[in-house]
Each structure stands twice: as C-alpha cells, then as structure tokens.
Amino acid sequence: MSVYKHDYRAYTGRVTPLWSRVVVLARYGLNEIWSSKITIGLFTLFMLPSIVFLVLIYLANNPLARMLILHGNDARDLAVSPVFFLVLLEIQCWAALIFTAWIAPRLITFDLADNALPILLSHPISRFGYVLGKFAALFLSLSLVTWMPCLLLFTYQSFTGPQGWVAANLRIASGMFVGSILWIGMLTFVGLALSSWVKWRVVASGIIIAAMFVPAGVGGIASAILRTRWGFLLNMPFIMNELWQKMLGTRQLAHPENMLPVPAILTVIACTCLLCVAMLNARIRAREVVRG
C-alpha cells in the first residue's frame, strides 16, 4: 500500500503523568552521577568527618570510654554543644561544594557536548521537566552529604545523651536542616546554571568553585575601600557561616560591626537562585542557533 493511502491518527492510548517523566530523568541522572568511581570515592571521603564526630559523641556520653581514651582536661572539656554541630555542618556543607563541582557538570554538560538536548526535548517532556529532573538528582545526591548525616548524628546524640537534651536542643536539628536545604538548593541552581553554559566538564567544575570565592574577594575589597559591611554580601562563605550560626543559636564569631541581617542574607541567596534560573531559561533550548 502506498504511503499516501495510509490514514494517520493521533495517539489515543494511555499517557504517562508528568511526574513520572521527571522521575525517569532523575533516575537516569542519579545513575550518571553514581556510575563514576570518583563519585564513590569522594562520597566515602566526605563521610569520614561524620564518622569522627560519631566517635566523639560516643566518647562524650560514655564516661568510662572517655577516661580510658582521653586524659585530664581533654576528658572534661569534651561536650556535645551547638558549636559541635555547627562545625559538623560547616564541614559537610563545604564538602558539598566540592561534590557539586564534580557531579553537576555530568548532568548537563554531556547533553550539551553531544547535542542531545533537541532529542531529549522532542520527547513528551518540557524544559521545566528536564531541569526539574536534573535538579532532583543533584539535590538528592547533595542531601546525602549534608543534612542527612547531620540529622543522623543528632538522632544518635538524642538517644545517648542525658534526659531532656532533645527538648532543649531542637533548634539545632531545625537549624541544620533548614541551613543545609538553603545551601544545597543554591548549590544545585548554581551548578546546573554554570554547567549549562560550558561544554567542557573540567572547565565547568573550575567555574563552579570560582563562582563561590571570586565574588568573595571582590566583596572584601569593596568593604575595605568603602568601609562598609555590605560588601560582605558578596562573600558567600561569610554570609552562610553567619546564617548557620544564627540558625543553630551559637555565639557569633564575626565582629559585631560586620554582622549582616538575616533578611539581607536570604535576599542574596534568592537573587542568586533567580539569576541561575534565568541562565537556565536562556540556555536550555530544543534547538541551537548557529550564526555563520
């Protein structure tokens, strides 16, 4: 039968829901992330601090083991306090930055280098669904090295610590969770946005690291020249450290004259995420225009 004699009709079968299409992208994204031995090695390395803090919690709540292993003032000074969990949170969150620099380019850079975006977006998946699937894969991977181990150690301390410790320190758990979510959410946006504009994975990893520390240098110079504290808003390590301190209720380590209000810090984080969304919107296209 000739082709022109065929009757073509629209597909009337069962259509998969939108959320399941996003889950497929997230599943393949997680497979791409964790298929690398370097990813497994980095994850193992980033879990070592949590193991050290786990041992410290055990020693702090076991007087016999503490006296056998530690001596003198070291045995008496070991205590699980908000500062203890603040140090843990800082270590895990900055480890997440290195983790992002490695795994974020694997999610988008390969699609751009192989010109796979037109093929992917020709399927029943929108640009929003594509970015959401990649976002979910990266966000879940970063959660494994940030708030998950932090809350697991908090739970262990709640069982081994003195009675009433949990009720008096619930702010620590909520602070670690919210602080980690804000941090890895911003890292996910930054990692995906910068990776979408660079086709070379190694270059993309370097740009992600530089995006956190280059503005910090510019902000420090501006603060020194203009003699104002507002230049520190460009210093992401500074403002995140200050935000984590306030969330966990620890003593402020920065100079009082340099302290920044929480609304200003949250505004910077929101503006950073919105800028990354605009970059993704401009880059993630079903077609690529080549100007000759």
N, C-alpha and C positions, 0 to 999 in steps of 0.2 A: 504494500500500500504506500502511496506517495506521502511525503511528509505533509504537504498542504492539505491532505484529506483527513488528517488526524484532528480530533476535537480536544483542545486543551482546556482543562477546567482548574479552577483554584483548589488548593488543598483544603479538604473539609474534615480531616481527621483530628485526632486529639493533639492539642498544642500544650507543650510543657509550660508551666508557670515561669514567670520572670525570675523568681528567686532561685529556682533550680538551675537556670542557666548561669547565674552568678556563682553558684556553688561549684559548678563544673570548672569555671575559670579559676576559682580559689583553690580547688583541689589540684589542678594541674600546676598552679603557681607554687603551692606547697611542695609538690613533687619536684619541681625545678629547683627550688631552694635547697631542699634536703637531700638531693641526689649528689651533691658535691661532698667529697671527704673533707675539704677545707671547712665547710659549714659545720660539719660534725665536730671537727677539731676545735673550732672557735667556740662552739656551744659548750663543749666539755671544759675548755679553759675558763669561760665566763661563769661556770658553775662552781669553780674552786673557791672563790670568796664566800659563797653561801655555805659551803661545807665547813670552812674555817669558822664562820660565825655560828654554825650549828654546834660545833665543838665548844665554843666559848659560852654559849647558852647552857650547855650541859654542865660545864665547869661552874658557872655562876650559880646553878641551882643544886649542885651536889657538893656539900661541904667536904666530904671525905676525899673525893677525887680532886677537889681544888687544893686541899692541903698536901696531897701526895705529889701533885704535878707542879703547883706553884708554891712560892715561898714568900714569907714576910709580907710586905706591903702589897705585892702583886696579888696575893690571895685575897686581901681585904678590899682592894680597890676594884676588883672585877665585879661589875654590876650591869644588868641589862636596863638601860635607860633610853629615853627618846633620842639622845645623841648616838647611842649604839645603833639604833635602827636608821638614823639619818646617814651615818657613814655607810651602812649597807646599801641604802637606797641610792646614794651618790655613786658608789662603785658600780652597781648593777645598771644604772641609767647611762653612765658614760660608756660602759661596755656595750650597751645597746646602740650607741652612736657608731662604734666600730663595726658592729654587726650589721647595721643599716648600710654602711658604706660598701659592705661586701655583697649583701643579698639583694638590695634594691635594684642595682643595675641588671641583675639576672632576670628580673621580671619583665622589664620593658625594653632595655637596650637590645636584647637579642631579637625581639619582634621588629624593632626599627631597622637593625642591621640587615635582617633577612627580608625586609619589605613584606612582613606578614600581616601588618595591620589591615590593609584592604581585604585580605582573605578572611581575617577574623571578624571584621565588622560587616562583611557580606552575609554572615550568619544572623539568625534572629537574636542579636544582642546589640544593645545600644552602646554609645560611647560611655555613658554613665555606668552601665552594667559592666563594661570592660574595666573601667577604673575601679569600680567597687570590688570586683573580684580580685584584682591585684592588691587593692588596699587591704582587703580582709586577710589575704595570705601573708602579707608583710606584717600587719598589725598583730596577728596571732603568733607569728614567729618571734616578734619582739616581746610579746607578753611572757613568753617562756623564760626570758632572762631578766625581767623587771618585776612586775607586781606579783607574779605567781610565786617565785621563790621567797620574796619578802613576806608575803602573807602566810606562806607555809612555815617560815621561821617564827612569825608572830603566833601562829597557832600552837607550835611546839612550846614556845615560851608560856603561853596561857595554860598549858597542861602541866608543865614542870615548875612554873613559878609559884609564888605564895598565893594564898587565897585572897581574892579581891583584886588581883593585879589586872585582870582583863577589864573590869568595870572602870578602873582608874586610868586605863591607857587605851581606851577605844579610839581616841583621837589619833594615835599612832597608826593604827590599821587603816582608818579612813584617809589619813594624810598620805600614806604610802600608796594607796590605791589610786586616789584622785591625782596625786602628783605624777605617778607613773603613766596614767592614762593621758594626761595632758602632754607629757614629754614624748611618748611613743606615737601619739596621734600626730604631733607636729613633725616628728622624725619621718613618719610614713609619708606625709604630704611632701616634705622636702625631698626625700629620697626618690619618690616617684616623679616629681616635677623635674628635678635636675637630670634624672636618668632619661627622661623623655626627650631631652634636648641634646643629648650626646650619644653617639652611636658606638663609642669605644668604652668598654666596661671599666678598664683601668682608669681612664680619664674621668669617668663619671664617679668612681669611688673617691678620687682625689678631690673633685669639686664638692662632693657632699661634706667631706671633712673640712675643707676650706670655708664652706658656707657658714660654719659654726664659729670659726676662730678669726677669720679675716675681718668681719664686721666688729668683732670684739676689740681688735686693735684700733680700728677707726674710731669706735666709741670712746676708748680710753684716751686717744689723742685729743678728741673733741672735748672731753671732760676736763683734761688738763689745761688746754688752751683757753677755753671759755669759763673755766672754774665753775662748772655746773655738774650736778649729779645726773642730769637727764641723758647725758651721753652714754651712761651705763646701760640704757635700754637696748643698745645695740650689742651689748655683751651678753650673749645667751648663757654661757656658763655662770656668770654672775647673777643674772636675774632668776635663773632656775634654782640655783643654790639658795638664794634668798626666799624664793617661793616655797621650797621644800622645808626650810627652817620654820617658816610661819605655819605651814600646814601641820607639822609634827609638834609644834609648840616648844621648840628648843630655843636656847638663848641665841640672840642674833650675834653672829660672828663678825659681820661687817661693821664699819664705823657708822655711828648714828647719822652723821651728815650725808652719808651715801645711800641710806636706806630708801627704797622705792616703794610707793603704794601698790598694793595688790591689783587694783583696777588697771593701773598703767601696765603692769606686767602681763595681765591677761589680755589687754588690748594689743600688745606687741605680738603675743602668740596667735591671736585671732587674725591680725593683719598678715602675719607670715603665712598662715594656712590659706587665707583668701588669695594671696599672691600666687601661691603654688597651684590653687585651683584654676586661676586664670592662665597660668603657664600650661597646665594640662589641657585646658579647653582649646588653647591655640595650637597645641602640638598633636593631640590625639585626633586624627582625621582619617576618614575612609579612603582618602586619595592624597597623593603627594604631587604638588605642583612644582615642576622643574622649569626654571626660567633659562632660556637659551640666549 
